[in-house]
Amino acid sequence: MNTPIRKLGVVASMLFCAVLVAASYIQVVQAPSLDARAGNSRVINDGYKKERGSILVDGKAIATSVKSDDKYVYQRQYSNGSLYAPVTGYNSIVYGNGGGIEGASDGVLSGTSDSLFYRRLADVVTGKKPAGANVELTINPKIQAAAAKALGNRRGAAVALDPKTGAVLAMVSSPTYDPSALASHDTTSVVNMWKQLNADSTQPMVNRTISGNLYPPGSTFKLVTTAAALESGKYTPESTLNGPATIRLPQTTHSLPNDNHLPCGDNDKTSLTHALEISCNTAYAELGMDLGQDKLAAQAKKFGFGQVVRLPMRVTPSSFPSDMNTPQTAMASIGQYDVRVTPLQIAMISATIANGGTQMEPHLVKNVVDSDLDVISSTDPKIMSKPISSDTAGSLKTMMEAVVNNGTGKLAAVDGYQVAGKTGTAQGDTSKAADLWFTGFAPANDPKIALALVLENGGDQGVETLAGEVAAPAAQQIFEAALR
């Protein structure tokens, strides 16, 4: 064999090996990521050829697949779709699965999850038609409906937890959308609806409870500042603080006033309990500066700031700023400056206080069940951390009761039950009305529900509106549904 032929043979062999390696790499290594790629029409179409599992709330399907008279064989249907959209997300022949359980638990619903391997094997042996498993949620339908009614047409979010288990009892984001419009088999209408929803400035497809543009927490963050103060050993609920009508922020020409422009007590003095009760900005700003940013940041981290949580949907981590100067620390201590949170994070703080200082891992999936509703797997309550001592939690509980009994949260009270809470009026964008918050739990002596609720832009009530006037009564409606 002469040299040119030999070289050509080597090149041909190398090319063959390269093709073989590339094909093997795509088939073995890249296959899972290519299959999971949004808009992969082959995978999407194949998924519609077998029955997708249902999403269940209180034993009833809020998302289910029914036979269709077209090539897709099955079509997704949503019951009360707008109410549950933040929870279910969407199932689309054009855009795949996303926005909620449809995306986060797709492997279970489609039947492709590794956890269902032996079920699939049994189906092959018995000749049973392959199908996805059903996902049963922790949502309480009465509380979900009450939260949606409390928000009404106002932009905002509400989330409720069982403080003892971490189960998500309600998850509402407003405005919302109907995922049924994205489940249509008319691709033109689906594309048009997708464009319309994504072009909407109110962002109806964003689940505001766990993602999107995070909120400044306002005075609800005073719970974190109070926890840091009590945990430091330097303060008790009876400690005396300065509480003038206004203070000059160090190193600046700016002043920080109280919302009512009045001092928080006689001779400009107040107790830590009374400061929380009436949400005294000046007292908490001085308290935050005394504690310093390191103690505040450490306490926020213990409550879960900066940590990724999955419900199984991914929750955007809340954040507490670093490298602050003294006036920035003062503002951060009252939930302003660059502090940003999800409503779920604030609900978790209240739930931790309600649960004696133990923070439970939040979860949305209760059980995975088969077509006969036999349980395949369950979610057991899991301790996430212990951010505060039981003594600190007890003190905070009593202080939060005072907020509802005598302070800014009076309109959250429920006859016959003791409610513990905290309001927050958060001025993120100074060109708009403040975001209005309420967080708390009830009954205070044996908590069944902890919640956080936020209404954007003053709840459409005007720039002078405070949280106690709008957010507290909205929270009261949710407490009523849970307790009655």
N, C-alpha and C positions, 0 to 999 in steps of 0.2 A: 504494500500500500504506500503510495507516494505521500509526501509531506502535506500538500494542499488538502488531499482527501481526509488525511488524519485530522487536520485542524478543523475541517468542516464537521467531521464526526464529533469532535470534542465540543464544538459550539452547539451543535444540535442536541447533544446529551445534556449540556448545561441548561439550554432553553427548556427541554422537557422536564428537567428536575425543578426548574424555577416555577413552571406551570403547575407541577404536582404539589410543590410546597405551598404555593399561593392558594390553590384550590383546597388543600387540606386545612390551611390556616383559616380560610373563610368558612369552611364547613364546620370546623371544630371550635376554633377560638372566637371568631366574630359572629357566629350564628346567633347566640343569645341576644347580643346587642342589636343585630340587624332585625331580628324578629320583634324586639321591643321598640324599635324606632317608630315614632308617631307617624301615622299616614302610610304604613306598610300595608298596601291594599291586599296583598296575597294573604297575609296573616289575618287581617281584619275580615276578609271574605270567608276564610276557613272557619273563623270563630263563630260566624253566624249559621254554620251548618249543623251545630249541635246546640242543645238548649243551655243557655247561660243560667247560672244560679240566681235565685231571687235575693233581694235585700229586704230584711224583715224588721219591723218595729212592733213590739208587743204582739208578736205572732202573726201579723198581717203584712203582706207584701207591699212595699212602697216602690219597688222596681222589680219587674218580672219580664220574662220573654214569652211571646206567644207566636204561634205558627203564622207565617205570612204566605201570600200567594205569589211569590216571586223567587228569584234565584237565591236570595239570602236565607230562605227557609224560616228564620226566626226574626222577630222584630221586638225591640225593647219598648216597654210601656211603663210609665211612671204614674203612680197614684198620688194626687196632691203634690205634683212635681215642684211647684214654686216654693212650697213650705219646706220641702226636704232637699232642695237642690244643693245647699252648702254641704250636706251630709253625703248624698248619693253621688254628686258629680254627674257626668254624662257618658253615654255609650253611643258612638257615632260611626257610621260606615265610612265617613270621610275623615274624621279627626281622631278616631280611636277612642280610648277610654281615659278619662281624666277628671280632675276637679273634686274628687272625693273618693268614696269607697270603690266606685267603678274602676278607678285607676290604681289606687293603693292596694286593693285586694283582688286585682284582675286575675291573678293566678288561681285563686280559690274559686272565684265565680266562673271562670272559663274551664276549670277542671284540670289545668296544666301544672298546678303547684306541686312541688316535690312532696309536700305533706300529704298529698292525695294519691301517691304512687300505688300503694297497696289497694286502695279503692278502685283505681283504674285497672289494676291487675285482676281484681275480683270480677269486675264488669266484663273483662275479656273472657274469663273462664266461664262465667254464667251466661254470657251472651246478652247481657243487659246493655241497652243503648247508652253510650257515654254521654254524660251531662256534667255541668258544673255543680259545685256545692253552694248551699245557701249561707248567707252571712246574716246573723241575727245581731242587731245593734242594741246598745244600752239606752237609747233615747226613750224618754217618757213622752208619749204623744200629747198628753194634756199640758205638760210643761212646755213642750215645743210650740204648741198652738198658742199658749198664753204669751210666750216670749215674742212670737211673731205679731200678735195683737198689740202687745205693749210697744213695740217699735213702730207699728203702723206703716205709714208711707215715708217715715223719716229715715235718713241715712244713718246707719250705725250697725251695732252688733250686740248680741247677747249670748252668753254661754253659761250653762249651769252644770255643776258637778255634784256627785255624792261624795262628801268629804271623807267618809270612812273607807271608800273603795277606790275612788278616782274615776268611777264610771261617769261618762258624759251623759247628762240627762236632757240637755237641750243645746242646740247649736243653730243660731239664726243669724243671717246676714242680710242687710237691707240696703239697697234694693236687691231683688233676686231675679231669677229667670226660670223658665220652664224647660227642663232638659228634654221633654218630649219633642220639642221643636228640632232638636239636634239628633233625635233618634229616628227621624223620618227616613224612608228609603228613597225619597225624592232628593237626589244629590243637589240639584239647583236650589231648592228651598233651604236645604241645610247650609250650603255655602252662603247664601244671602243672609240667613239668620246669624250665622257665625260672624260675618262682617258687621252686621248691625249691632250685635252684642259687644263686640270688641271695640267698636267705634263710640259706644255710649260713654260719655264723660263720667257717669256715675258708677261705672265699673260693676255691673250686676253679676258678672261671673267671678268676681274676687270674693273669696271667703274671708270676710273681715275679722272673723273670730280668731284666725290662726295665721293670716298672711296679709299680703298687700302692703300699703303704706302704713307702717306702724304708728301708733298714737302716742303723744305725750300723755302720761298718766295723771298729771295734775296732782291734786291733794290725796288721791288714793295711794300715792307713793309714800305718804307720811306714815303709813303702816310699816313700811320697810325702815324708815328713819327711826320710828319709835322702837321697833324691834332691835335695831342696832344700839340705841341708847340703853334699853333695858338689859341687853346682853352684855354691854360694856361694864356693868356693875357700878357705873357712876350715877345712874339715874334710877328713880322709882316712879310709879304713877303719880306720887305726891310731890315730886321734885318741883321747886319753884323756878320758873323761867321768866326772862324779860319778854313782855308782850306789848310794846308800844303800838300806836296806830300805824306808824311807818318807821322804817329804818333806812339809813344811808348805807348802801352796799360799799364795802371797803374798796379802795383803789379805783373808784368810779365817781361820777357825778349823778348816778341814778339812785332813786329811792324805791324801796319795795313796800307797798301798803298792804293792809288787810283788805279783804273784799268789801267790808262795810265801812272802811276808813275810820274805824274806832279802835281804841286800845282793847286788849283782850282781858283786862281785869283792872281792879282798883290799883292805883299808883303804878300802872303799866306792868303789873305782875300777874302771872297766871301759873297754874299747875300744869304738869304734862298732860294729865287727864283732861283738864278743861281746854287746853290748847288743841287736843285732837277733837274734842266734842264740838268746838266752834270753828275748827280748821284755821287756827291762828298762823298766818303766814310768817309774821315777824318772829314769833317764838321758834318756829321750826327752822327758819333760815339761820338764826343764831345757834340753834341746837346742831344743825348740820355742819356749820363752820367749826363748832367746838369738837365734834366727833371727827371731822376730817374726811376727805374723799376716800381714803383707804378703808376705813371702817364701813362707810356706806357701800362702797363697791363690794367688799367682802360679804356683807349681809345680802346684797342683791344677788350675788353669785350663789349664795347658799339657797336662796329661794328659786333658783333656776335660770337667772339671767345669763345669756350667752350659751345656754345648753340646748342642743337639738333634741326635740321630743317628737315621737311619732305616735299617731293615734289609731290606725297606722298612717294617716296622711302626715306629711312633714309639717311641723310647726316652725315658723320663722322665729329664731331666737330673739328674745327681748334684749335690749342693750343699755348699759350704763356707761357714761363717758369716762375717759381717763385723761390724765395730764391736765386737770382743771386748775384754774387759779381760785383764790378765795371767793370772789363773788359768784363765779360759776358753780362752785360747790354749794353755796347758799341757795342758788336757784335749783340745782339738781336735787337738793334735799326736800324740796316741795314739789318735785315731779316736773320741773320745767327744764330749761336749757336743752340738752341733747338726750335726755332720757326718753326711750321709746319702748313701747310694750305692745303685746297682743292682749286682747280681752281675756284669752285663756290664761295668760300669765297672771293677770290680776285676780282671776277667779281661783287660781292655784294658791295664791297668797292667803286669800280668805279661807279657803278649804284647809290649809295647813294650820291656821289659827284655830279653826273650828275643831280640828282633829287633834288638839293638844300638842301641836308642834311637829307632828309627823306628816310629811308630805307624801301622798300616794301618787303613783304614776297614773296619769290620765289615760283612759282608753275608751274607744268607741265601739269595739267589737266585743259582744258578749259571748256568742257561740258561733261555731261553724257547724252546720247541720246538713244531713243528706235529704233526699227527696221525701223520705218518710219522717223527717224532723228528728231523727236520731242524732244525738250529739257526736260529732267527730272530734271536736276540740273545744275547750273553753278558755277564757281569759281569767286567770286568778288575780285578785288584788295584789299589788306589789308595792312595797315601800320604795320610794324614790330617794328620799333623804330626810334628815331631821334638822331643818334650818334654825330652829329655836327650841329652847327648853320648854318643858311643860309649864313651868312657873311664868315664863314670858308669855306663852300662849294664853294662860289664864288671865294675866293682867291685861293683855290686848283685848281679849273677849269682853271683859268688864268695861274697858274704855270704849269699845265699839258699841256696846249696849247703850252707853251714855250718849253717843252720837245720835242714836235713834230715839231715845227717850227724851232728851233735852236739847239736842243740838241740831246740826244742819240736815240730819237724815230723818226728821220727824215724819215726813210723808211716806216713808217706807214701812211704817208700823202696821202690824196686822193684829186686829182684835183677838185677844185670847192667846197670843204667842209673843214671846220675847224675840225681837229681831236685833241682830248686831250688824253694824254697817259702817261705811265711810263714803262720803261724797267726794267728788273731784271736779273742779272747773279748770280745764287745761287750755291755756292759750298757746297753741302751737304757731299758727299763722296769725299774726296780730292784725292782719287786714280783714279777718273774718271773726265771727262770733266763736266763743270758746267751745271745745268739745266737752260734753257733760257726762260725768261718770257716776255710777253707784256700784259698790261692791259690798258683799256681806253674806251672812248665813242665818239660818233659822231652822228649828227653834234653837235659841242660844244654849239652852241646857242639854239638848240632845239633837245636834244638827242633822237634818235630813237633806239639806240643799245649801250649796254655796254658789254664788253667782257673781258675774261681772257684766255690766251693761254700759255701753257708751252711745251717745247720740251726737253725731257730728254737727258742727256749725250751729251750736245752741239749740239743736232739735227744732230748727226753723222757728224759734220763739223770739229771736232778736239778740242783739249784742249784750244786753244787760242781764240776760237770764243766767241764773245760777243753777248748779246741779241739783241742789235740794228741792228746787221748784219743779223740775222736769224729770230728771233721771230717777230720783227717789220714788215718785209715784209710779213710774213705769216698772221699777223693780218690785214695788208692792204688788202689782198685778201678778207677777211671776210667783212671788212667795205665796200669794193667795191660792193659786192653782196647785202648787206643790203641797200646801199644808191642809187645804180643805178637802 
